[in-house]
Amino acid sequence: MNSRTSSKIISLALLIFVAGGAACAADTEAPTQAATEVPPAAEPNQQYLGILDRVGVPRTSDDEMIEIGRLICNNLDLGMSKEAAGLPLYYPDAEYSLGEAGTIVGAAINAYCPQHKDW
């Protein structure tokens, strides 16, 4: 695990603790439904990674991306907005583009926490 990815995971984990009072807004575009759908029979990790592969989101490790996806859903379960849940992925040092961050959030929702779907 490289230090940039470690800091992203730590940032996402820290957001879990501030989710109740955090209100961050970002101007993001939601990923399209077609880009984030995989047949429901797929196992959640395969489904999530498959979406990221299909869209071309880079990653250093499957395990790290799975952990990020699950942390995103934990944050959403605690009441954080989708935009705030994705914020550590592209701000402040832009490991991912805004579009990639939106895709990661959308893929996580589709695979791990579909109760947060609103499309």
Protein Blocks (a to p, Z undefined) as FASTA:
>chain_A
ZZklmmmmmmmmmmmmmmmmgccddddddddfklmgccfkbcfklmmmmmmmmnopacfb
fklmmmmmmmmmmmmmnopafklmmmmmmpcklmacfklmmmmmmmmmmmmmmmlgcZZ
